Amino acid sequence: MRRSTILAICTLAVVSFGLLQVRLGAQQEPKQAASGDVAVTLCDGKTEMRIPGLKAGEKLDRPHAQEAASMFLNEWARRNPDSPWLLAQAAAPQKPAAAPAKAARPAAASSARQSENYSRFTDRDKLIWKLETDKFIKEGDRIFHNADAFGGTIGVSCDMCHPNASNTHPETYPKYQVQLQRVALLRDMINWCIQNPTKGKPLADDDPRLRAMEAYILAQRAGKVIEPGKH
């Protein structure tokens, strides 16, 4: 790499860091980072960085928020050089009309990269996760079949209308539900059923019972194509 290119990259990094320090509505010189600056944790749950000059209750405008996000991703990449950050892909890539025989190799490499983020975990780790997930789903199964467990007041449980979570179609959420007159998530419809057919009180979004029932219903449709909005 030429020396001029290296200098240009370094200069851009310094400028980006300086721009990040400019807060929304601030018409002043960038402040130095100090204790009390807002700390943000990246989606990996481990990488944490502080946004220089940004205090609790303040908000970055979109351009500088994007600068912050770029810095976080760069720091994550520095700490995890062998694990690329993968962007979600909304649609399957189109196959080239006339791809040479050796063109199939990049797809295999891409597949390998997708597994790198989990390659550090042992079989024991994965077994523990599976056992915990199975336990969570089993609890949802129990609640789904027990009116008292989710707060039904007339003895009607979810399985009485939906044996084994049949006709719930969790793979079609979010979708517009006429009962609610709005777009609903699966948990919204679970609560609607608790309130109406079973005459109970709606559960909070973070209620372990609601989360467990949602997990159980989703588990019964494993392998189905996700089709949000389908009726």
TORDREN-477595 format. One record per residue (C-alpha): residue in one letter; residue number from 1; x, y, z. Coordinates in nm, 2 decimals. Layout:
% TORDREN-477595
resn  resi  xx  yy  zz
A  NUM  X  Y  Z
...
***
This chain:
% TORDREN-477595
resn  resi  xx  yy  zz
M  1  0.00  0.00  0.00
R  2  0.14  0.34  -0.09
R  3  0.24  0.58  0.18
S  4  -0.01  0.84  0.04
T  5  -0.29  0.59  0.07
I  6  -0.21  0.51  0.43
L  7  -0.19  0.88  0.52
A  8  -0.53  0.94  0.36
I  9  -0.69  0.65  0.56
C  10  -0.54  0.78  0.88
T  11  -0.66  1.13  0.81
L  12  -1.01  1.01  0.73
A  13  -1.02  0.81  1.06
V  14  -0.92  1.13  1.26
V  15  -1.18  1.34  1.08
S  16  -1.45  1.08  1.15
F  17  -1.36  1.06  1.52
G  18  -1.38  1.44  1.54
L  19  -1.71  1.45  1.36
L  20  -1.85  1.20  1.60
Q  21  -1.79  1.44  1.89
V  22  -2.03  1.69  1.75
R  23  -2.37  1.64  1.92
L  24  -2.71  1.72  1.79
G  25  -2.77  2.10  1.80
A  26  -2.42  2.17  1.94
Q  27  -2.27  2.48  1.78
Q  28  -1.94  2.46  1.96
E  29  -1.60  2.29  1.96
P  30  -1.61  1.92  2.01
K  31  -1.56  1.82  2.37
Q  32  -1.30  1.58  2.50
A  33  -1.42  1.24  2.61
A  34  -1.46  1.22  2.98
S  35  -1.61  0.99  3.24
G  36  -1.99  1.00  3.22
D  37  -1.99  0.97  2.84
V  38  -2.26  0.74  2.71
A  39  -2.14  0.38  2.67
V  40  -2.29  0.16  2.40
T  41  -2.27  -0.22  2.37
L  42  -2.26  -0.37  2.02
C  43  -2.50  -0.65  1.92
D  44  -2.25  -0.91  2.01
G  45  -2.32  -0.83  2.38
K  46  -1.95  -0.78  2.45
T  47  -1.79  -0.50  2.25
E  48  -1.85  -0.17  2.44
M  49  -1.74  0.18  2.34
R  50  -1.80  0.53  2.47
I  51  -1.93  0.81  2.25
P  52  -1.70  1.11  2.33
G  53  -1.89  1.41  2.46
L  54  -2.24  1.25  2.45
K  55  -2.41  1.26  2.79
A  56  -2.71  1.08  2.92
G  57  -3.03  1.23  2.78
E  58  -2.86  1.37  2.47
K  59  -2.91  1.24  2.12
L  60  -2.69  1.22  1.81
D  61  -2.84  1.33  1.47
R  62  -2.85  1.06  1.21
P  63  -2.52  1.14  1.03
H  64  -2.32  1.14  1.35
A  65  -2.51  0.83  1.48
Q  66  -2.40  0.66  1.16
E  67  -2.04  0.77  1.24
A  68  -2.08  0.61  1.58
A  69  -2.21  0.29  1.44
S  70  -1.92  0.27  1.19
M  71  -1.67  0.32  1.48
F  72  -1.84  0.04  1.68
L  73  -1.83  -0.20  1.38
N  74  -1.46  -0.11  1.31
E  75  -1.37  -0.18  1.68
W  76  -1.56  -0.51  1.67
A  77  -1.38  -0.61  1.35
R  78  -1.05  -0.52  1.51
R  79  -1.12  -0.75  1.81
N  80  -1.26  -1.03  1.59
P  81  -1.04  -1.03  1.28
D  82  -1.15  -1.38  1.18
S  83  -1.53  -1.33  1.22
P  84  -1.68  -1.10  0.96
W  85  -1.99  -0.91  1.06
L  86  -2.27  -1.04  0.83
L  87  -2.55  -0.83  0.70
A  88  -2.90  -0.98  0.68
Q  89  -3.00  -1.06  0.32
A  90  -3.36  -0.99  0.24
A  91  -3.37  -1.21  -0.07
A  92  -3.17  -1.50  -0.21
P  93  -2.90  -1.39  -0.45
Q  94  -2.98  -1.43  -0.81
K  95  -2.79  -1.71  -0.99
P  96  -2.58  -1.58  -1.28
A  97  -2.71  -1.69  -1.62
A  98  -2.39  -1.86  -1.73
A  99  -2.16  -1.91  -1.44
P  100  -1.84  -2.10  -1.50
A  101  -1.79  -2.43  -1.31
K  102  -1.54  -2.29  -1.06
A  103  -1.79  -2.00  -0.97
A  104  -1.95  -2.23  -0.72
R  105  -1.65  -2.21  -0.48
P  106  -1.73  -1.86  -0.35
A  107  -2.07  -1.98  -0.23
A  108  -1.90  -2.25  -0.02
A  109  -1.66  -1.99  0.12
S  110  -1.96  -1.77  0.21
S  111  -2.13  -2.05  0.38
A  112  -1.81  -2.12  0.58
R  113  -1.80  -1.75  0.68
Q  114  -2.15  -1.76  0.81
S  115  -2.06  -2.03  1.06
E  116  -1.74  -1.86  1.18
N  117  -1.92  -1.66  1.45
Y  118  -2.03  -1.99  1.62
S  119  -1.72  -2.20  1.55
R  120  -1.56  -2.10  1.88
F  121  -1.83  -2.27  2.08
T  122  -1.79  -2.63  2.19
D  123  -2.04  -2.91  2.15
R  124  -2.10  -2.89  2.52
D  125  -2.20  -2.52  2.48
K  126  -2.45  -2.61  2.21
L  127  -2.59  -2.90  2.41
I  128  -2.65  -2.67  2.71
W  129  -2.82  -2.41  2.48
K  130  -3.04  -2.69  2.33
L  131  -3.14  -2.82  2.68
E  132  -3.23  -2.47  2.79
T  133  -3.43  -2.40  2.48
D  134  -3.61  -2.74  2.51
K  135  -3.69  -2.66  2.87
F  136  -3.83  -2.32  2.78
I  137  -4.05  -2.47  2.51
K  138  -4.17  -2.75  2.75
E  139  -4.27  -2.48  3.00
G  140  -4.47  -2.31  2.72
D  141  -4.64  -2.65  2.64
R  142  -4.74  -2.68  3.01
I  143  -4.89  -2.33  3.03
F  144  -5.06  -2.37  2.69
H  145  -5.25  -2.67  2.83
N  146  -5.33  -2.52  3.17
A  147  -5.58  -2.23  3.20
D  148  -5.48  -2.15  3.56
A  149  -5.11  -2.12  3.45
F  150  -5.18  -1.83  3.22
G  151  -5.46  -1.67  3.42
G  152  -5.77  -1.80  3.24
T  153  -6.08  -1.76  3.47
I  154  -6.34  -2.00  3.31
G  155  -6.13  -2.32  3.28
V  156  -6.07  -2.29  2.90
S  157  -5.71  -2.35  2.80
C  158  -5.54  -2.27  2.47
D  159  -5.52  -2.63  2.36
M  160  -5.89  -2.68  2.37
C  161  -5.93  -2.47  2.05
H  162  -5.57  -2.52  1.92
P  163  -5.46  -2.88  1.99
N  164  -5.08  -2.89  1.96
A  165  -5.09  -2.52  1.87
S  166  -5.28  -2.60  1.55
N  167  -5.42  -2.32  1.34
T  168  -5.21  -2.06  1.50
H  169  -4.97  -2.01  1.21
P  170  -4.69  -1.82  1.39
E  171  -4.49  -1.81  1.07
T  172  -4.74  -1.56  0.92
Y  173  -4.68  -1.29  1.19
P  174  -4.66  -0.99  1.19
K  175  -4.99  -0.95  1.00
Y  176  -5.31  -0.74  1.02
Q  177  -5.56  -0.89  1.25
V  178  -5.92  -0.78  1.23
Q  179  -5.98  -0.86  1.59
L  180  -5.73  -0.60  1.70
Q  181  -5.78  -0.36  1.40
R  182  -5.41  -0.33  1.36
V  183  -5.09  -0.52  1.26
A  184  -5.02  -0.77  1.54
L  185  -4.74  -0.99  1.66
L  186  -4.79  -1.35  1.77
R  187  -4.78  -1.24  2.13
D  188  -5.06  -0.99  2.07
M  189  -5.29  -1.26  1.95
I  190  -5.19  -1.48  2.24
N  191  -5.30  -1.20  2.47
W  192  -5.62  -1.14  2.27
C  193  -5.71  -1.51  2.32
I  194  -5.63  -1.49  2.69
Q  195  -5.85  -1.19  2.73
N  196  -6.14  -1.31  2.52
P  197  -6.20  -1.69  2.49
T  198  -6.04  -1.76  2.83
K  199  -6.15  -1.44  3.01
G  200  -5.81  -1.37  3.16
K  201  -5.59  -1.06  3.19
P  202  -5.33  -0.98  2.92
L  203  -4.97  -1.07  3.01
A  204  -4.69  -0.82  2.99
D  205  -4.45  -0.85  2.70
D  206  -4.17  -0.96  2.93
D  207  -4.38  -1.21  3.13
P  208  -4.20  -1.55  3.12
R  209  -4.54  -1.72  3.06
L  210  -4.61  -1.52  2.75
R  211  -4.26  -1.58  2.62
A  212  -4.27  -1.95  2.69
M  213  -4.61  -1.99  2.51
E  214  -4.48  -1.80  2.21
A  215  -4.18  -2.02  2.20
Y  216  -4.39  -2.34  2.22
I  217  -4.62  -2.22  1.94
L  218  -4.33  -2.14  1.72
A  219  -4.16  -2.47  1.79
Q  220  -4.47  -2.66  1.66
R  221  -4.42  -2.50  1.32
A  222  -4.05  -2.57  1.28
G  223  -3.95  -2.60  0.92
K  224  -4.24  -2.39  0.78
V  225  -4.16  -2.10  0.55
I  226  -4.18  -1.76  0.72
E  227  -4.45  -1.56  0.54
P  228  -4.52  -1.24  0.73
G  229  -4.86  -1.10  0.64
K  230  -5.02  -1.41  0.50
H  231  -5.38  -1.49  0.58
***
